Protein backbone atom coordinates (compact mmCIF):
# COMPACT_ATOMS: atom_id res chain seq x y z
CA UNK A 1 0.00 0.00 0.00
CA UNK A 2 1.33 3.42 -0.92
CA UNK A 3 1.45 6.26 1.61
CA UNK A 4 -1.25 8.15 -0.28
CA UNK A 5 -3.57 5.15 -0.22
CA UNK A 6 -2.94 4.75 3.51
CA UNK A 7 -3.81 8.39 4.14
CA UNK A 8 -7.02 8.16 2.11
CA UNK A 9 -8.06 5.07 4.06
CA UNK A 10 -7.23 6.83 7.33
CA UNK A 11 -9.49 9.74 6.43
CA UNK A 12 -12.27 7.36 5.41
CA UNK A 13 -11.81 5.43 8.67
CA UNK A 14 -12.39 8.61 10.67
CA UNK A 15 -15.52 9.28 8.62
CA UNK A 16 -16.89 5.75 9.01
CA UNK A 17 -16.22 5.46 12.74
CA UNK A 18 -17.86 8.69 13.87
CA UNK A 19 -19.74 6.93 16.67
CA UNK A 20 -16.53 5.48 18.09
CA UNK A 21 -14.90 8.91 17.96
CA UNK A 22 -17.85 10.46 19.83
CA UNK A 23 -17.46 7.85 22.56
CA UNK A 24 -13.74 8.60 22.72
CA UNK A 25 -14.55 12.30 23.05
CA UNK A 26 -16.86 11.64 25.99
CA UNK A 27 -14.15 9.54 27.63
CA UNK A 28 -11.76 12.48 27.26
CA UNK A 29 -14.41 14.78 28.72
CA UNK A 30 -14.73 12.55 31.80
CA UNK A 31 -10.96 12.32 32.34
CA UNK A 32 -10.58 16.06 31.70
CA UNK A 33 -13.34 16.92 34.17
CA UNK A 34 -11.99 14.61 36.86
CA UNK A 35 -8.42 15.93 36.60
CA UNK A 36 -9.71 19.51 36.74
CA UNK A 37 -12.25 19.21 39.55
CA UNK A 38 -10.85 16.59 41.93
CA UNK A 39 -7.48 18.29 42.69
CA UNK A 40 -9.26 21.59 43.36
CA UNK A 41 -11.13 19.88 46.20
CA UNK A 42 -7.96 18.59 47.89
CA UNK A 43 -5.35 20.22 50.10
CA UNK A 44 -2.18 21.46 48.44
CA UNK A 45 0.57 18.81 48.29
CA UNK A 46 3.38 18.93 50.85
CA UNK A 47 7.10 18.57 50.19
CA UNK A 48 6.94 14.78 50.32
CA UNK A 49 4.29 14.51 47.58
CA UNK A 50 5.24 12.94 44.28
CA UNK A 51 3.54 12.60 40.91
CA UNK A 52 2.59 8.96 41.42
CA UNK A 53 1.22 9.31 44.97
CA UNK A 54 -0.51 12.70 44.83
CA UNK A 55 -3.47 13.44 42.58
CA UNK A 56 -2.79 17.18 42.46
CA UNK A 57 0.77 16.75 41.21
CA UNK A 58 -0.34 13.99 38.85
CA UNK A 59 -3.01 16.24 37.31
CA UNK A 60 -0.53 19.12 37.08
CA UNK A 61 1.94 16.88 35.27
CA UNK A 62 -0.72 15.54 32.91
CA UNK A 63 -2.19 18.95 32.02
CA UNK A 64 0.87 21.17 31.81
CA UNK A 65 3.69 18.67 31.55
CA UNK A 66 2.31 16.37 28.86
CA UNK A 67 -1.12 17.38 27.60
CA UNK A 68 -0.65 20.97 26.44
CA UNK A 69 2.96 20.77 25.20
CA UNK A 70 2.22 17.74 23.05
CA UNK A 71 -1.10 19.08 21.80
CA UNK A 72 1.06 21.81 20.25
CA UNK A 73 3.35 19.17 18.75
CA UNK A 74 0.33 17.35 17.33
CA UNK A 75 -0.73 20.50 15.46
CA UNK A 76 2.59 20.55 13.61
CA UNK A 77 2.47 16.82 12.86
CA UNK A 78 -1.20 16.14 12.12
CA UNK A 79 -2.95 19.49 11.81
CA UNK A 80 -5.91 20.15 14.10
CA UNK A 81 -6.66 16.48 14.64
CA UNK A 82 -6.82 17.18 18.38
CA UNK A 83 -9.63 19.68 17.79
CA UNK A 84 -11.71 17.33 15.69
CA UNK A 85 -11.19 14.05 17.52
CA UNK A 86 -10.19 14.63 21.14
CA UNK A 87 -10.85 18.19 22.35
CA UNK A 88 -13.38 18.15 25.23
CA UNK A 89 -14.42 21.78 24.72
CA UNK A 90 -15.18 21.25 21.06
CA UNK A 91 -17.17 18.10 21.76
CA UNK A 92 -19.20 19.77 24.51
CA UNK A 93 -19.84 22.91 22.47
CA UNK A 94 -21.06 20.88 19.49
CA UNK A 95 -23.24 18.72 21.76
CA UNK A 96 -24.78 21.83 23.31
CA UNK A 97 -25.36 23.40 19.89
CA UNK A 98 -27.47 20.42 18.84
CA UNK A 99 -29.83 21.14 21.75
CA UNK A 100 -29.65 24.92 21.91
CA UNK A 101 -31.39 27.94 20.43
CA UNK A 102 -29.72 27.72 17.04
CA UNK A 103 -29.26 31.44 16.57
CA UNK A 104 -27.07 32.84 13.80
CA UNK A 105 -23.49 33.78 14.65
CA UNK A 106 -23.54 37.52 15.41
CA UNK A 107 -21.27 40.05 13.77
CA UNK A 108 -19.33 40.79 16.96
CA UNK A 109 -18.26 37.14 17.22
CA UNK A 110 -16.85 37.19 13.71
CA UNK A 111 -14.34 39.94 14.57
CA UNK A 112 -10.90 38.85 13.39
CA UNK A 113 -9.10 40.09 16.48
CA UNK A 114 -10.57 37.57 18.92
CA UNK A 115 -7.80 34.95 18.52
CA UNK A 116 -5.16 37.51 19.53
CA UNK A 117 -7.20 39.16 22.30
CA UNK A 118 -8.37 35.86 23.80
CA UNK A 119 -4.83 34.43 23.79
CA UNK A 120 -3.36 37.60 25.35
CA UNK A 121 -5.98 37.89 28.09
CA UNK A 122 -5.86 34.21 28.98
CA UNK A 123 -2.04 34.21 29.14
CA UNK A 124 -1.89 37.33 31.32
CA UNK A 125 -4.61 36.13 33.67
CA UNK A 126 -3.02 32.70 33.92
CA UNK A 127 0.22 34.29 35.11
CA UNK A 128 -1.59 36.46 37.65
CA UNK A 129 -3.20 33.45 39.33
CA UNK A 130 -0.35 30.92 38.72
CA UNK A 131 -2.50 28.64 36.60
CA UNK A 132 0.35 26.18 35.99
CA UNK A 133 1.12 25.69 39.67
CA UNK A 134 -2.23 25.42 41.46
CA UNK A 135 -5.41 23.41 40.83
CA UNK A 136 -8.03 26.05 41.62
CA UNK A 137 -6.76 28.53 39.02
CA UNK A 138 -6.52 25.67 36.51
CA UNK A 139 -10.16 24.84 37.22
CA UNK A 140 -11.11 28.49 36.90
CA UNK A 141 -9.26 29.12 33.63
CA UNK A 142 -9.79 25.81 31.83
CA UNK A 143 -13.15 25.09 33.41
CA UNK A 144 -14.33 28.63 32.74
CA UNK A 145 -13.36 28.26 29.10
CA UNK A 146 -15.29 24.99 28.92
CA UNK A 147 -18.40 26.56 30.46
CA UNK A 148 -18.15 29.43 27.97
CA UNK A 149 -17.85 26.92 25.10
CA UNK A 150 -21.03 25.18 26.24
CA UNK A 151 -22.85 28.50 26.68
CA UNK A 152 -21.94 29.63 23.15
CA UNK A 153 -23.08 26.25 21.81
CA UNK A 154 -26.44 26.57 23.58
CA UNK A 155 -27.13 29.91 21.93
CA UNK A 156 -25.50 29.93 18.49
CA UNK A 157 -25.69 27.64 15.43
CA UNK A 158 -27.39 24.29 15.10
CA UNK A 159 -24.89 21.54 15.90
CA UNK A 160 -21.77 23.51 14.90
CA UNK A 161 -18.69 24.76 16.76
CA UNK A 162 -19.02 28.54 16.78
CA UNK A 163 -16.86 28.70 19.91
CA UNK A 164 -14.00 26.83 18.27
CA UNK A 165 -14.12 28.88 15.09
CA UNK A 166 -14.27 32.32 16.67
CA UNK A 167 -13.68 32.53 20.44
CA UNK A 168 -11.49 29.65 21.68
CA UNK A 169 -8.38 31.21 23.34
CA UNK A 170 -6.03 28.87 21.46
CA UNK A 171 -7.87 28.83 18.15
CA UNK A 172 -5.47 31.34 16.61
CA UNK A 173 -2.40 29.49 17.86
CA UNK A 174 -3.66 26.16 16.58
CA UNK A 175 -4.57 27.72 13.23
CA UNK A 176 -1.02 29.02 12.80
CA UNK A 177 0.74 25.83 13.89
CA UNK A 178 -1.42 23.62 11.68
CA UNK A 179 -0.10 25.50 8.64
CA UNK A 180 3.18 23.66 9.15
CA UNK A 181 1.61 20.20 9.06
CA UNK A 182 2.41 17.81 6.20
CA UNK A 183 -1.20 16.53 6.23
CA UNK A 184 -4.36 18.19 4.94
CA UNK A 185 -7.67 17.39 3.30
CA UNK A 186 -7.16 18.29 -0.36
CA UNK A 187 -10.16 19.41 -2.38
CA UNK A 188 -10.26 18.57 -6.11
CA UNK A 189 -12.59 21.20 -7.56
CA UNK A 190 -12.85 19.49 -10.95
CA UNK A 191 -14.04 16.28 -9.28
CA UNK A 192 -16.44 18.35 -7.18
CA UNK A 193 -17.99 19.91 -10.29
CA UNK A 194 -18.17 16.56 -12.05
CA UNK A 195 -20.00 15.01 -9.10
CA UNK A 196 -22.48 17.89 -9.10
CA UNK A 197 -23.37 17.23 -12.72
CA UNK A 198 -24.69 13.74 -11.94
CA UNK A 199 -28.20 12.71 -10.95
CA UNK A 200 -27.26 10.65 -7.89
CA UNK A 201 -28.14 12.48 -4.64
CA UNK A 202 -25.05 13.57 -2.70
CA UNK A 203 -24.99 13.30 1.06
CA UNK A 204 -24.38 16.49 2.99
CA UNK A 205 -21.39 16.94 5.28
CA UNK A 206 -21.78 17.98 8.90
CA UNK A 207 -18.73 20.25 9.06
CA UNK A 208 -18.63 21.35 12.70
CA UNK A 209 -16.10 24.23 12.26
CA UNK A 210 -18.15 25.62 9.35
CA UNK A 211 -15.48 25.32 6.66
CA UNK A 212 -16.36 26.22 3.04
CA UNK A 213 -15.51 22.74 1.82
CA UNK A 214 -15.59 23.38 -1.92
CA UNK A 215 -12.98 26.11 -1.68
CA UNK A 216 -11.01 24.79 1.31
CA UNK A 217 -7.29 24.86 0.64
CA UNK A 218 -5.48 25.18 3.97
CA UNK A 219 -5.47 23.61 7.41
CA UNK A 220 -6.08 26.67 9.57
CA UNK A 221 -9.78 26.12 10.16
CA UNK A 222 -10.05 22.41 9.37
CA UNK A 223 -10.44 20.13 12.42
CA UNK A 224 -9.20 17.05 10.55
CA UNK A 225 -12.18 15.03 11.80
CA UNK A 226 -12.62 13.13 8.53
CA UNK A 227 -16.36 13.79 8.18
CA UNK A 228 -15.84 15.19 4.68
CA UNK A 229 -13.45 12.45 3.51
CA UNK A 230 -14.55 11.18 0.10
CA UNK A 231 -17.29 13.80 -0.25
CA UNK A 232 -18.29 14.06 -3.94
CA UNK A 233 -15.19 11.98 -4.64
CA UNK A 234 -13.30 15.25 -4.31
CA UNK A 235 -11.91 15.43 -0.75
CA UNK A 236 -9.14 13.17 0.58
CA UNK A 237 -6.53 13.19 3.31
CA UNK A 238 -3.28 13.93 1.51
CA UNK A 239 0.39 14.56 2.21
CA UNK A 240 2.06 17.84 1.29
CA UNK A 241 5.50 19.37 1.90
CA UNK A 242 6.20 20.63 5.41
CA UNK A 243 5.27 24.30 5.63
CA UNK A 244 3.63 24.28 2.19
CA UNK A 245 0.71 26.35 3.43
CA UNK A 246 2.99 29.04 4.86
CA UNK A 247 4.89 29.46 1.59
CA UNK A 248 2.08 29.01 -0.92
CA UNK A 249 -1.27 29.91 0.61
CA UNK A 250 -0.30 32.48 3.25
CA UNK A 251 0.73 34.79 0.41
CA UNK A 252 -2.96 35.72 0.17
CA UNK A 253 -4.64 34.67 3.41
CA UNK A 254 -2.16 36.08 5.97
CA UNK A 255 -3.34 39.25 7.70
CA UNK A 256 -2.54 41.77 10.41
CA UNK A 257 -4.18 39.89 13.24
CA UNK A 258 -2.18 36.76 12.45
CA UNK A 259 0.99 38.86 12.39
CA UNK A 260 0.05 40.41 15.74
CA UNK A 261 -0.50 36.97 17.24
CA UNK A 262 2.92 35.78 16.04
CA UNK A 263 4.96 38.89 16.88
CA UNK A 264 3.21 40.31 19.95
CA UNK A 265 1.50 37.15 21.16
CA UNK A 266 3.59 34.01 20.77
CA UNK A 267 6.94 35.83 20.54
CA UNK A 268 5.97 38.65 22.91
CA UNK A 269 3.39 38.00 25.60
CA UNK A 270 4.14 34.28 25.87
CA UNK A 271 7.88 34.87 26.07
CA UNK A 272 7.39 37.57 28.72
CA UNK A 273 5.15 35.21 30.69
CA UNK A 274 7.87 32.56 30.73
CA UNK A 275 10.55 35.11 31.64
CA UNK A 276 9.19 37.22 34.48
CA UNK A 277 9.72 34.73 37.32
CA UNK A 278 13.45 34.61 36.59
CA UNK A 279 13.97 38.23 35.60
CA UNK A 280 16.37 40.49 37.48
CA UNK A 281 14.66 43.46 35.82
CA UNK A 282 11.30 42.44 37.28
CA UNK A 283 12.81 42.17 40.77
CA UNK A 284 14.71 45.47 40.49
CA UNK A 285 11.66 47.43 39.31
CA UNK A 286 9.45 45.90 42.00
CA UNK A 287 11.92 46.68 44.78
CA UNK A 288 12.42 50.25 43.56
CA UNK A 289 8.67 50.87 43.42
CA UNK A 290 8.13 49.25 46.82
CA UNK A 291 10.77 51.53 48.35
CA UNK A 292 9.29 54.59 46.62
CA UNK A 293 5.78 53.78 47.87
CA UNK A 294 6.94 53.00 51.42
CA UNK A 295 8.82 56.30 51.68
CA UNK A 296 5.57 58.09 50.85
CA UNK A 297 3.44 56.09 53.25
CA UNK A 298 1.46 54.33 50.51
CA UNK A 299 1.38 50.81 51.88
CA UNK A 300 -1.74 49.19 50.49
CA UNK A 301 -0.03 48.08 47.22
CA UNK A 302 2.42 46.10 49.37
CA UNK A 303 -0.31 44.00 50.94
CA UNK A 304 -0.79 40.40 49.77
CA UNK A 305 -4.50 40.16 50.58
CA UNK A 306 -5.84 39.81 47.03
CA UNK A 307 -8.21 36.86 46.50
CA UNK A 308 -6.70 33.77 44.85
CA UNK A 309 -8.86 34.21 41.75
CA UNK A 310 -7.34 37.64 41.09
CA UNK A 311 -3.71 37.22 42.19
CA UNK A 312 -1.76 34.25 43.49
CA UNK A 313 -2.61 33.88 47.19
CA UNK A 314 -1.42 30.74 48.98
CA UNK A 315 0.08 31.86 52.29
CA UNK A 316 0.12 28.26 53.55
CA UNK A 317 2.98 27.57 51.14
CA UNK A 318 4.47 31.08 51.34
CA UNK A 319 3.40 31.99 47.83
CA UNK A 320 1.38 35.18 47.54
CA UNK A 321 1.57 38.15 45.22
CA UNK A 322 1.07 41.69 46.44
CA UNK A 323 -0.95 44.22 44.50
CA UNK A 324 2.35 45.74 43.45
CA UNK A 325 3.60 42.35 42.25
CA UNK A 326 0.52 41.97 40.09
CA UNK A 327 0.85 45.43 38.57
CA UNK A 328 4.57 45.00 37.81
CA UNK A 329 3.91 41.52 36.41
CA UNK A 330 1.36 42.84 33.91
CA UNK A 331 3.54 45.82 33.02
CA UNK A 332 6.61 43.61 32.56
CA UNK A 333 4.86 41.15 30.23
CA UNK A 334 3.19 43.86 28.15
CA UNK A 335 6.39 45.92 27.90
CA UNK A 336 8.41 42.86 26.91
CA UNK A 337 5.78 42.00 24.29
CA UNK A 338 5.73 45.54 22.91
CA UNK A 339 9.52 45.75 22.66
CA UNK A 340 10.05 42.27 21.23
CA UNK A 341 7.16 42.46 18.79
CA UNK A 342 8.09 45.92 17.53
CA UNK A 343 11.78 45.13 17.00
CA UNK A 344 10.89 41.91 15.20
CA UNK A 345 8.37 43.79 13.04
CA UNK A 346 10.98 46.39 12.09
CA UNK A 347 13.50 43.70 11.13
CA UNK A 348 10.91 41.91 9.00
CA UNK A 349 9.95 45.19 7.36
CA UNK A 350 13.60 45.70 6.41
CA UNK A 351 13.65 42.17 4.98
CA UNK A 352 10.63 42.90 2.82
CA UNK A 353 12.15 46.13 1.53
CA UNK A 354 15.49 44.48 0.75
CA UNK A 355 13.67 41.75 -1.15
CA UNK A 356 11.94 44.25 -3.45
CA UNK A 357 9.13 46.82 -3.45
CA UNK A 358 7.36 47.34 -0.11
CA UNK A 359 3.94 45.73 0.19
CA UNK A 360 2.05 45.27 3.42
CA UNK A 361 0.82 41.84 2.39
CA UNK A 362 4.41 40.73 1.88
CA UNK A 363 5.17 41.77 5.45
CA UNK A 364 2.33 39.63 6.78
CA UNK A 365 3.45 36.76 4.56
CA UNK A 366 7.07 36.90 5.74
CA UNK A 367 5.96 37.14 9.37
CA UNK A 368 4.56 33.63 9.03
CA UNK A 369 8.08 32.31 8.48
CA UNK A 370 8.54 32.79 12.25
CA UNK A 371 5.82 30.27 13.14
CA UNK A 372 8.27 27.37 13.78
CA UNK A 373 10.29 29.42 16.29
CA UNK A 374 7.12 30.74 17.91
CA UNK A 375 5.80 27.18 18.27
CA UNK A 376 9.13 25.95 19.62
CA UNK A 377 9.20 28.76 22.19
CA UNK A 378 5.76 27.96 23.57
CA UNK A 379 6.67 24.27 23.72
CA UNK A 380 9.93 25.04 25.57
CA UNK A 381 8.14 27.32 28.00
CA UNK A 382 5.42 24.83 28.84
CA UNK A 383 7.87 21.94 29.05
CA UNK A 384 9.85 23.84 31.70
CA UNK A 385 7.23 22.65 34.17
CA UNK A 386 7.70 19.11 32.86
CA UNK A 387 11.42 19.40 33.59
CA UNK A 388 10.79 20.81 37.09
CA UNK A 389 8.43 18.00 38.01
CA UNK A 390 10.77 15.34 36.64
CA UNK A 391 13.65 16.90 38.58
CA UNK A 392 11.63 16.60 41.80
CA UNK A 393 11.12 12.93 40.97
CA UNK A 394 14.88 12.38 40.70
CA UNK A 395 14.85 11.73 36.94
CA UNK A 396 18.28 12.38 35.31
CA UNK A 397 18.06 15.54 33.20
CA UNK A 398 21.38 15.58 31.37
CA UNK A 399 19.49 15.40 28.07
CA UNK A 400 17.42 18.57 28.59
CA UNK A 401 20.00 21.16 27.51
CA UNK A 402 21.03 19.34 24.29
CA UNK A 403 17.35 18.82 23.47
CA UNK A 404 16.54 22.50 23.96
CA UNK A 405 19.48 23.58 21.83
CA UNK A 406 18.53 21.07 19.15
CA UNK A 407 14.90 22.20 19.07
CA UNK A 408 15.87 25.86 18.83
CA UNK A 409 18.41 25.14 16.10
CA UNK A 410 15.90 23.11 14.13
CA UNK A 411 13.24 25.80 14.49
CA UNK A 412 15.68 28.47 13.30
CA UNK A 413 16.63 26.46 10.22
CA UNK A 414 12.97 25.83 9.44
CA UNK A 415 12.22 29.56 9.71
CA UNK A 416 15.06 30.37 7.32
CA UNK A 417 13.84 27.70 4.91
CA UNK A 418 10.34 29.18 4.97
CA UNK A 419 11.73 32.68 4.52
CA UNK A 420 13.75 31.51 1.52
CA UNK A 421 10.66 29.98 -0.04
CA UNK A 422 8.46 32.99 0.70
CA UNK A 423 10.86 35.53 -0.82
CA UNK A 424 11.26 33.18 -3.78
CA UNK A 425 7.49 33.38 -4.35
CA UNK A 426 7.89 37.14 -4.80
CA UNK A 427 10.87 36.66 -7.14
CA UNK A 428 12.70 38.87 -4.68
CA UNK A 429 16.35 39.15 -3.64
CA UNK A 430 16.65 36.25 -1.25
CA UNK A 431 20.06 36.61 0.39
CA UNK A 432 19.76 40.31 1.35
CA UNK A 433 16.23 39.70 2.65
CA UNK A 434 17.31 36.81 4.87
CA UNK A 435 19.92 38.85 6.77
CA UNK A 436 17.40 40.87 8.84
CA UNK A 437 15.28 37.74 9.20
CA UNK A 438 18.30 35.93 10.68
CA UNK A 439 18.80 38.86 13.09
CA UNK A 440 15.18 38.53 14.17
CA UNK A 441 15.71 34.84 14.89
CA UNK A 442 18.89 35.63 16.81
CA UNK A 443 16.99 38.12 18.99
CA UNK A 444 14.46 35.47 19.99
CA UNK A 445 17.26 32.95 20.58
CA UNK A 446 19.04 35.46 22.82
CA UNK A 447 15.94 35.79 24.98
CA UNK A 448 15.93 32.03 25.53
CA UNK A 449 19.65 32.09 26.24
CA UNK A 450 19.01 34.67 28.98
CA UNK A 451 16.32 32.44 30.48
CA UNK A 452 18.03 29.05 30.36
CA UNK A 453 21.74 29.71 30.44
CA UNK A 454 22.37 32.79 32.62
N, C-alpha and C positions, 0 to 999 in steps of 0.2 A: 504494500500500500504506500502510495506517495504521501508526502507531508500535506499537500493540498487536499487530497482525498480524506486524510485523517481529520483535518480541520473542518471540512464540510460536514463530516459525520459527527464531529463534536458539537457543532452548532445545531445540527438536527436533533442530536440527543438531548440537548438543553430544551429545545422546543417540544419534544415528545414526552419529556418527563417533568412537565410543569407541576404536576401534583406532588411529586417527590421533592422538588425544589421548594414548594410552599411549606411542606412539612419540615424541611431542613431550616427554612427561615424561622418558623415558629420555635424550633429547638434553640436556634441562636437567640431569639427573643427571650426565652426562658433563662438561658445561661447568662445573658447580658443583664437581665433584670435582677437575677440573684446576686451576681457579682457587684452590682451597683448598690442594691438596697441592704443586703445582709451586713457588709462591713460597716455601713453607716450606723447600724444599731449596736455595734460592739464598742468596747473601750479601745483606746489607742494602744497599739502594741508596745511592750516594754523592750528593754535592750536585749533581752534573751530571745525575743521572737525571731523566727526564721520563716522563709517563704513556705516551707512544707509543713509547718506546724501552726501557722497563724493565717486565718482567712483574710485579714486585712492586707497583710503583706503579699499574700498569694494573689489577691484581686488586683493590687497595685502593680505587681509584676506582669500579670496577664494583660491588663489594660494598657499601661504605659511602657512596659518593657518589651512586650511581644506584639500585642494586638495592633496598636496604632503605627508603630514603625514599619511593620511588615504589611499593613494595609497600603502604605505609601509605596512600598516595593512592588506590591501586586499591581498597582496602577501602571507602573512602568513596564511590567512584564506582560500583563493580560488586559490592559485597559480597565474599564470600570466594571469588571466582573464582580468585584465585591459589592458594588451598588445594586446590581441586578439580581444577584444570587444569595448574598449573605447579610446585607445590611439590615439591622433590626428596625431602624427608623424608617427606611424606605418601605419595608414590608408593612409596618404598622400604619404608615400614612396612606398607602394604597388600600389597605383593608378598611380604614376609616372612610376613605373617599367612596367606596362602594356602598356605604350605608349612610352617607351624609346628605347635605343639602344640594350638592351638585351645581353650585353657582359658578359662573364664569370667572376666570382668573382676572382680577382687577388690574388696572393700568399701573397702580403703584407697585404691585408685586413684580411687574415685568421690568422695572428699572434695572439697568445694566450694572449699577454700582453695588448692588447687594452682595455679590461674592466677596468684594474687597472689604466693605464695611462690616459684614458679619464676621469675616475672618479676623479683622483687626480688633473688633470689640470683644470677641470671644477670647482671643489671645491675651489681651490686656487684663480682662476680668479674671481669667484663669491664673495669671501671675499674682494678682492682688489677693486671691483667696488660697493660693498654693494648691491648685487643682491636682497637680501630679503627686503631691505628698500625702494628702488627707482624703478620707472617704466621703465626708459630708460635702465638701466642695465638688468632688467628682460626681456625686449624686445630683447636686444642684445644677452643674453645668451640663453634663451629659443627659441626666434625667429631664432637666428643663427643656433641652433641645428635643428630646423624644416627645414630651407632652406637646410642645409647639407643633411638631410634625403631625401628630394625631389631630390637633385642633385645626390645622390648615386642611388636612384631609377631610374632616367632617364638614367643612364649609365649602371648599372649592373643588371643582371638577367632579366627574363621575367615574371613579375607579382609576384615576391617574395619580401621578406623583408631582403635584404642583410644588410641594415643599422642596423636593429634591432638585427640581429644575431651577427654582428661583431663590430660595431662602436658606437652604442648608449651609451652615458656616464653612464647610469644607468642599462645597460644590465647586467653587472656583479653582481650588488647589487640585482637586481630582481631575477637573477638566483639562488643566494645563499638563499635569503629569501623564495623563492618558495619551496625549499627543506623541509621546515618545515610544509608545508601545508598538511592537512589531505585528500585532494582531488587530484586525478590524473587520466589520461586516461591510463587504464591498457591494455596491449597488450597480448592476448592469442596466442602464437606462434603455438600451435597445431591446433587451429581453423583457423589460417591464412593458414597453410599448407593444411588443409582439403579443404578450399575454393578454393585454387589454383588448386586442383586436379579435380575440376568440369569443365563442358563445358559451363556454363553460363558466359557471359562476365561480368567482374567486373569493376565498375566505378573507375576512378582514383580520387585521393584526391589532392586538391589544397592546399598543406601545405605551407603557406606563410613563416614561419621561417625555412623551409628546414630541417625538422626533418626526420631522418631515421625511418619511422613509424614501420616497422616490428620489429626492435630491440629496440624501444623506451622503456625505463624503468622508467626514472625519469622525474621531472618537470622542470628542469633547462632551457631547451630550448623550451619547449612546451608553446604556447600562449593560451591554454585552449579555443580556439575559437569554438570547436565542429565540425569542418568540417570533421574530420575523424571518428566521432562517428558512430559505427555500421559497419565500413569498413570491408569487408570480414567476418562479424559476429565475429570479433576478437578484436575490440577496443570499450571500454565502460568507461564512467565516473564512477569512483569507489572510495570508501572511503578506507583509510589506517590509521595506527596509526600516531599520530603527531610525526614528526621528523623521520619517518621510513627511508626516503631517506638518511638522514645524517648518521644513524647507519648502514644501510645495503648496500646501493649503493655507498656511498662516500668512502668506503673502497678501491674501485678500481678507481673511476673517479675523486677523489680529486687530486689537483696538486699544484705546487708552486705558480702559479699566483693567484689561489683562496686563498691560504694561505696569500699571500702578500696583497690581497684586504681586507681580514678580519683583519689581524694584523696591517698593516701599512696604510690601507685605512680607513675602517670603525671605527677601534679602535685607529687610529693614526691621520691621516689627518683630518678626520671629527671631532674628539674630540678636536684637536687643534683649528680648525676653530670655534667651539662653545665657546672655552675658552678665546681666545686672548683679546676680548673686556673687560673682567673682570679680567684680569691677572695683578697682581702687578709686576710680573717679566717682562712682556712686557713693562710696564710703566717705570720701573727702568732702563732697558737696553736702551730704547729709550732716556730717559733723560741723561743718562751717555754719550751716543754717541753724542747727540746734543751738550752737553757741550764740549766734546772733539773736535768736528768739529769746533765749534764757537771759541774756544781758538786758533785754527790754521788758522782761517780766511777762512775756507771752508764753505760757506754759502748756496751754491745752493741746497744741499740736504734738507735744512730746508724750502725751498719754497714750497708752496702748489698750484703750477700752472700747475699740470699735467692735461691732458684732462680727462673728466668724464669716458670715455671708457677705460682708463688705470688705474686710481686710483680715488677713491671717491672724487668728486669735486662739492660741492653744497654750495658755500659761502652764498647764500641767506638764508640758514637755519643754518649757522655756522657749517657746516659739511664738512670738506675737509681734505684729507690726504696729508702729505708732502711726498717727495721722500724717506726721511728717514723712515717715518711711513710704507710706502709700503715695503721697504727692510726688516725692522725689522719684519713686519707682516709675510712675506714669510719665513724668517729665523725661527721665533718662531714656526709656524705651522709645518715646515719640521723637526725642531729639536725635537719638542714634539712627532711627528709621529715616528721618528727614535728611540727615547728613549723608548716610550711606546711599539712599535712593537717589538723591540729587547728584552726588558725585558720579555714581554709575550712569545716570541718565546723560550727564554731560559727556562722559567718555564715549558712550554709545552714539551720541549725536555727532561727535567728532569722527567716529568710524563711518557713519553714514555719509558725512560730507567728503571724507577722503575717498570713499568708494565711487562717488559721482555726484550728480545734482541732489540737493536736499529735498526730501519728500517725507512728510510726517508718517505716512504709511510704512515707509522703509524703516523708520525708527522703531515703530511698533513691531515690525517683522523681525528686525535684528535683536530686539529685546528678548524675543522668545528663544534665542540661542542660549540664554542663561538658565533655562529651565532645568537642565541636568544638575548644575551647581546649586540651584535653589532647592531642588528635591534632596540632593545629598546633604545639604546643610540642615534641613528639617529632620532628616533621618538621624544624622549625627547628634543633633540636639536632644531628640527624644530618646535615643539609645544611651545617652549619658546616664539616665536613670537605670537602664538595664545593667550598665557597667557597675553602678553604685550598689545595686542589690546583689549582683553576683560577687562583688568584692566582700560584702558583708557575709556571704555564704562561704567564703574561703576559696572561691574558684580562682585558679591561676589566670592572670590577665596580661601575660606577656605579649599576647597577640593583638591587644587592642590598638596600640599605637601604630604598628605596621598596617593594620586594617584601615584605620582612619586615614593614614597617609595615602594608602592605595585607593581608597574610595574618592578622596579629594583629587588625586592625580587623574583618575579615570574620568571623573566628572569634568575636570578642566579640559581634557583632551576631547571629550564629547562636545563640549561647548564650542571649542575651536573648530571642530569638524562641522558642526551645524552652521557656525558663522561663515565658514568657507563656502558651504553649499548655498546659504542664503545670498551672500554677495554675488556668487556665481549666477544666481537666478536673475539678478539685475544687470548682468554683464558688466559689473563694476570692477574696480581695481582691488583685487583681493588682499594682497600683501600689505599695502598701506592701511587698509581698513581694519585688518586684524591686529595691528599694533595697539590701538586704544582698547580694543576688546580684550586683548591679553592683559593690559593694565587693569582693566575692570575686574578680571578674574583674580589677578594678584591681590587686589584690594580686599576682596572677599576672603581669599586664602589667608591674608595677614590677620584678619579678624579672628579666624579660627586658630591661628598660631598663638595669638595673644591669650585665647581662652584655654587651650590645651597644653601649651608648652612654655608658659611663663609663670 
